[in-house]
Amino acid sequence: MSPLSSDIKSDVDQVLEAIIYLYTESRRITKELARRADLTGPQLTVVKMLEQIGDMSLSELSDKIRAQNSTVTGIIDRMEREDLVKRERSKEDRRVVFIRLTAKGRELAREIPVEPMEIFRSALESLSAQEMRDLMRIMTKLARRVKQQIVRHKVGDDTESEEA
């Protein structure tokens, strides 16, 4: 292996370590905050997202938290039983159901001091405008290539197992 290849491998390993660190820290923080609030990690994410963004349709929520509608439906069902959220049909399109925090859900959201994304947001805001543009360009390129590999290798596609 040439020295350049070794340097590139080392750089790639360092970037992967940083990505894994960010991912695991996000999950760890989410899990700890959720435990303190007697929620699951996904429920905490939903509560904080609805607090920040406001009412969302099930599809929008699924897209935002990168989960299938059926998974989010289960999360929302449990949260509705706990009186943290309520479903409300759109007046414009009766097929659309919005998820809204209840008074109990809003109170809980206020009691949760910080959400992992706020920590990352704060760290990102410390970057210069040029660093932010560079990072966005690189992350977009990386995300596009990961999506291409997922499609090419059909990673995470469980439709075959569902049809069997």
Secondary structure, DSSP 4 states (H G I P E B T S, - for coil): --HHHHHHHHHHHHHHHHHHHHHHHHHHHHHHHHHHTT--HHHHHHHHHHHHH--EEHHHHHHHTT--HHHHHHHHHHHHHTTSEEEEE-SS-TT-EEEEE-HHHHHHHHHS---HHHHHHHHHHTS-HHHHHHHHHHHHHHHHHHHHHHHHHTTT--HHHHH-
